[in-house]
Amino acid sequence: PEPGRCAHFVLRKRRFCRMIPAPGRRFCGEHGHEEVYFVQDINAGLKDVAEIPEKQVPLSSLSVEELQNLIIKLKKASNGLELHLKEQILSHQALQEALNDPKNGESASKHLKQQASILGNMEKLHLLGPGRCFIEFGAGRGKLSHWVDVALENVESVQFLLVERATTRFKVDGKHKRRDSIFERLQVDIQHLCLNKVPTLEKKKLPVVGIGKHLCGAATDLALRCLVETYTTGCDREDEEPAPKRCRAAQTEVAPPKSAGNESTTEDHKPVAGIVIALCCHHKCDWTHYVGREFFKSVGLGPVEFHYFQRMSSWATCGMRETTSKASASEDSEDPTNDTEEHEQALSRTESGSDTLQGILSVEEREEIGCLCKRLIDHGRIEYLQQRGYKAALQYYTESAVSLENVLLTAVPRSSLIPGPTI
């Protein structure tokens, strides 16, 4: 290809594509699927056709008896689960100046409070340190990575990978104070991202920290599988001896490598140092991608119940969203750089079944059931991480007045609990 041009060869025209790729990339946006780290459906999960249900009728079409049976199943499955999450609303010094800026509007202030708490929780888990590669899933403009970079101002050997499938305007990538920070954008759907093939990770093999602010619905499940299944299994295979063992089929539980002298992956140093993700939009989850399917099956539930529970999860906040969106609409419309990361769009009244519920459930009962659905879906994610050797937890990281989606999922390897990094 010509210098600075796309590396895709157009067979029909017998020449290379003439589009200009983004800095640091070999292919243009049209041919991005040819990037080495693009592996079709690698994080999609099992695709057992027999398990995927036929199109379900909307909640609004269910009879009262069918709806009541679903609620009975939900409460039975939730019995014994930890439903009352602890509050862990923290802050971080890196954002103090920005938080105190009198020019902040309500929307900007809310985003900063959330980002500060995410960083505070990362610090509490000893995840802010040198020798790490921070991977921001659903990065958008890259603000969370920006603040992590600010927090690590005097720290060396830090890399950032920003994963976002959409083309993004108003990126903050160019506003970083530290000139030696390595920022790389991967324009790819998480479903097709193979981290083991990302050149940056292949070269340095730094422990990775997966982060995300309001990672929408199924994207959370795709990111978890990308990190703790696809990437971790790939790293463990590379570290096995002798080399022919690489040909073994991937297993769910991977035994620790036998080579005690290996410095990249040992029992105390997993390739994934931690995960910190603010959850969002449970009504956009998908049984095909969901990592907690084994948990659902263990409590007698399947794809049909999951379909309705993820729809019912919107009841937790649908009564509050209308007034919240009205209050912030005028301010948001004036700000061309306003984040759309909140994702707090409610389902339609028909889709959420709100018309059918009139006279059957009170607003309070509906919100309680919606919260149960969210916690049940999240518990499946926690069990998935626990079964793969992580100490995982859910906590409220900000007040509901700041964001209705205010639950943070955190996970660190159980064996090490992340010892403080040494410089």
GIVENHU-V378525 format. One record per residue. N is the residue number from 0. OMEGA is omega in radians with two decimals (* if undefined). D_FIRST is the distance of its C-alpha to the first C-alpha in Angstrom with 2 decimals. Layout:
BEGIN
N;OMEGA;D_FIRST
N;OMEGA;D_FIRST
END
This chain:
BEGIN
0;3.07;0.00
1;3.13;3.79
2;3.11;6.42
3;3.14;8.21
4;-3.12;6.35
5;-3.07;6.87
6;3.14;5.56
7;3.11;7.94
8;3.14;8.01
9;-3.03;10.84
10;-3.09;13.17
11;-3.10;15.63
12;3.12;13.51
13;3.08;11.62
14;3.09;8.23
15;3.06;5.64
16;-3.08;7.82
17;3.12;8.37
18;-3.13;10.65
19;3.13;11.01
20;3.09;11.87
21;3.13;15.11
22;3.11;15.54
23;-3.12;15.12
24;-3.10;13.20
25;-3.05;9.87
26;3.06;10.54
27;-3.11;12.36
28;-3.12;16.04
29;-3.09;15.85
30;-3.11;13.80
31;-3.14;15.47
32;3.12;17.45
33;3.06;14.67
34;-3.05;15.14
35;-3.09;16.87
36;3.10;20.10
37;3.07;20.41
38;-3.01;23.14
39;3.01;24.90
40;-3.07;28.47
41;-3.13;28.75
42;-3.01;31.20
43;-3.07;32.83
44;-3.12;35.98
45;-3.13;37.91
46;3.08;37.83
47;-3.05;41.29
48;-3.11;41.84
49;-3.10;45.60
50;-3.05;45.45
51;-3.06;43.62
52;3.02;46.43
53;-3.10;46.58
54;-3.10;46.32
55;3.07;49.20
56;-3.14;51.59
57;3.12;51.36
58;-3.08;53.79
59;-3.14;55.77
60;3.12;56.69
61;3.06;58.15
62;3.12;61.92
63;-3.12;63.81
64;3.13;64.63
65;3.13;61.00
66;3.13;59.97
67;3.10;62.83
68;3.09;61.91
69;-3.13;58.36
70;3.09;59.83
71;3.11;62.21
72;3.14;59.35
73;-3.10;57.39
74;3.12;60.39
75;-3.14;61.20
76;-3.11;57.67
77;-3.10;57.66
78;3.12;61.03
79;3.10;60.85
80;3.08;57.40
81;-3.04;57.03
82;-3.12;56.79
83;-3.08;57.81
84;3.10;54.92
85;3.07;55.60
86;3.06;54.61
87;-3.12;52.21
88;-3.05;51.51
89;3.07;50.20
90;3.14;48.55
91;-3.07;46.59
92;-3.09;47.17
93;-3.09;43.54
94;-3.05;44.19
95;-3.13;47.74
96;3.14;46.95
97;3.13;44.81
98;-3.10;47.50
99;-3.13;50.18
100;-3.11;48.40
101;-3.14;50.93
102;-3.11;48.20
103;2.96;47.03
104;-3.11;47.65
105;-3.11;48.79
106;3.14;45.36
107;-3.14;43.73
108;-3.14;46.71
109;3.12;46.45
110;-3.13;42.78
111;3.12;43.57
112;3.13;46.53
113;-3.14;44.47
114;3.13;41.71
115;-3.14;44.47
116;3.09;46.16
117;3.10;43.00
118;3.10;42.48
119;3.10;46.19
120;3.07;45.99
121;3.12;42.99
122;3.14;45.03
123;3.14;48.03
124;3.13;46.04
125;-3.13;44.79
126;3.11;41.15
127;-3.11;40.45
128;-3.10;39.80
129;3.06;37.46
130;-3.13;35.08
131;2.98;33.95
132;-3.12;30.87
133;-3.13;31.87
134;3.13;30.12
135;3.13;31.04
136;-3.07;30.88
137;-2.92;30.92
138;-3.09;30.11
139;-3.13;30.12
140;3.08;30.23
141;-3.07;30.55
142;-3.12;34.11
143;3.08;35.47
144;3.11;32.87
145;-3.11;33.62
146;3.03;37.29
147;3.12;36.73
148;3.10;34.81
149;-3.12;37.77
150;-3.10;40.19
151;-3.02;38.40
152;-3.07;38.38
153;-3.07;39.80
154;-3.11;38.14
155;3.06;35.43
156;3.11;32.64
157;3.12;31.91
158;3.10;28.72
159;2.98;28.11
160;-3.12;25.99
161;-3.06;26.40
162;-3.14;25.99
163;-3.09;26.07
164;-3.08;24.91
165;2.99;25.40
166;-2.99;23.69
167;3.05;26.24
168;3.07;27.68
169;3.11;29.87
170;3.12;28.35
171;-3.08;30.32
172;-3.07;27.58
173;-3.04;27.75
174;-3.08;31.53
175;-3.07;31.98
176;-3.06;34.48
177;-3.10;33.18
178;-3.08;30.18
179;3.09;29.60
180;3.11;29.22
181;3.12;25.99
182;3.12;25.09
183;3.10;22.23
184;3.06;21.94
185;3.14;21.15
186;-3.06;20.97
187;3.03;22.38
188;-3.12;25.78
189;-3.13;27.98
190;-3.05;28.81
191;-3.05;25.41
192;3.05;24.90
193;-3.08;25.10
194;-3.13;25.83
195;-3.11;25.87
196;3.09;22.09
197;-3.05;21.42
198;-3.13;20.07
199;-3.14;22.53
200;3.12;25.44
201;-3.07;24.42
202;-2.99;24.52
203;3.14;27.78
204;3.08;29.56
205;3.02;31.63
206;-3.10;34.26
207;3.04;33.07
208;3.14;35.16
209;-3.11;34.43
210;3.10;35.56
211;3.09;35.74
212;-3.07;37.86
213;3.10;39.01
214;-2.85;36.67
215;2.97;37.46
216;-3.07;39.22
217;3.13;37.25
218;3.09;34.48
219;-3.14;36.99
220;3.11;37.45
221;-3.14;33.73
222;3.13;33.35
223;3.14;36.39
224;3.11;35.18
225;-3.07;31.71
226;-2.92;33.49
227;3.14;36.62
228;-3.07;35.75
229;-3.06;32.08
230;-3.10;31.20
231;3.12;34.60
232;3.11;34.89
233;3.13;31.47
234;-3.13;32.50
235;3.10;35.87
236;-3.11;34.43
237;-3.07;32.32
238;-3.14;35.53
239;3.05;37.74
240;-0.09;39.06
241;-3.06;38.86
242;-3.11;35.19
243;-3.13;36.06
244;3.12;37.42
245;-3.08;33.92
246;3.14;34.33
247;3.11;37.22
248;3.13;36.98
249;3.12;36.49
250;3.14;39.87
251;3.11;41.07
252;-3.10;43.02
253;3.14;41.31
254;3.13;43.63
255;-3.13;43.05
256;-3.05;41.39
257;-3.09;43.99
258;-3.07;42.57
259;-3.09;44.55
260;-3.11;42.69
261;-3.02;39.29
262;-3.07;38.38
263;-3.13;35.66
264;3.04;37.75
265;-3.12;41.55
266;-3.07;44.34
267;-3.09;44.61
268;3.12;40.94
269;3.12;39.04
270;3.07;35.28
271;-3.09;36.23
272;-3.13;38.58
273;3.13;39.53
274;3.10;38.96
275;-3.04;40.19
276;3.02;39.56
277;-3.02;41.52
278;-3.04;42.15
279;2.91;42.01
280;3.11;42.47
281;-3.14;44.15
282;3.08;44.60
283;3.07;40.86
284;-3.05;41.02
285;-3.12;40.30
286;-3.12;42.22
287;-3.08;39.17
288;-3.01;37.44
289;-3.11;40.66
290;-3.07;41.11
291;-3.09;44.91
292;3.14;45.65
293;3.09;47.72
294;3.13;49.87
295;3.14;50.47
296;-3.10;51.57
297;3.11;53.84
298;3.03;55.81
299;-3.13;56.12
300;-3.13;53.40
301;-3.05;50.49
302;-3.14;47.77
303;3.11;50.30
304;3.14;51.95
305;-3.14;48.60
306;-3.10;47.61
307;3.13;50.78
308;3.13;50.86
309;3.03;47.40
310;-3.10;48.62
311;-3.14;51.88
312;3.14;50.13
313;3.11;49.59
314;-3.09;53.40
315;-3.05;53.29
316;-3.00;52.08
317;3.14;52.19
318;-3.08;55.58
319;-3.00;54.42
320;-3.06;51.02
321;-3.12;52.41
322;3.13;54.28
323;-3.10;51.51
324;3.12;48.90
325;-3.08;51.39
326;-3.06;52.23
327;-3.03;48.66
328;-3.07;47.35
329;-3.13;48.30
330;-3.10;46.85
331;-3.07;43.57
332;-3.12;43.04
333;-3.04;43.35
334;-3.09;40.62
335;-3.14;37.08
336;-3.08;35.73
337;-3.13;38.23
338;2.96;37.02
339;-3.03;37.12
340;-3.11;37.18
341;3.10;40.86
342;-3.04;40.24
343;3.07;43.96
344;3.12;44.02
345;3.01;46.98
346;3.05;47.08
347;-3.12;48.88
348;3.14;52.63
349;-3.08;52.55
350;-3.13;49.77
351;3.09;51.50
352;-3.04;54.85
353;3.12;56.59
354;-3.13;58.74
355;-3.01;60.04
356;-3.13;60.93
357;3.11;63.31
358;3.12;66.73
359;-3.13;65.49
360;3.06;63.82
361;3.11;64.37
362;-3.12;61.48
363;3.13;62.24
364;-3.14;62.22
365;3.12;58.94
366;3.13;57.31
367;3.14;58.75
368;3.10;57.37
369;3.11;53.93
370;3.10;53.95
371;3.13;55.06
372;-3.14;52.12
373;-3.11;49.65
374;3.14;51.36
375;3.10;51.45
376;3.14;47.72
377;-3.14;47.04
378;3.07;49.48
379;3.10;47.42
380;3.13;44.46
381;3.14;46.77
382;3.10;48.07
383;-3.14;44.57
384;3.13;43.76
385;-3.14;47.19
386;3.14;46.80
387;2.99;43.64
388;3.14;45.41
389;2.98;45.04
390;-3.02;47.77
391;-3.11;46.88
392;3.02;48.74
393;3.10;48.89
394;3.01;50.36
395;-3.09;50.84
396;3.06;48.68
397;-3.12;49.70
398;-3.14;52.55
399;3.09;52.43
400;3.11;53.12
401;3.07;49.76
402;3.09;47.83
403;3.05;49.19
404;-2.93;46.46
405;3.14;47.79
406;-3.13;47.33
407;3.05;45.16
408;3.10;44.17
409;3.11;43.96
410;3.03;43.51
411;3.13;43.56
412;-3.07;43.92
413;-3.05;47.61
414;-3.05;47.91
415;-2.99;46.97
416;3.08;47.41
417;3.03;44.83
418;-3.14;46.67
419;-3.10;46.05
420;3.12;42.93
421;-3.10;43.63
422;*;41.84
END
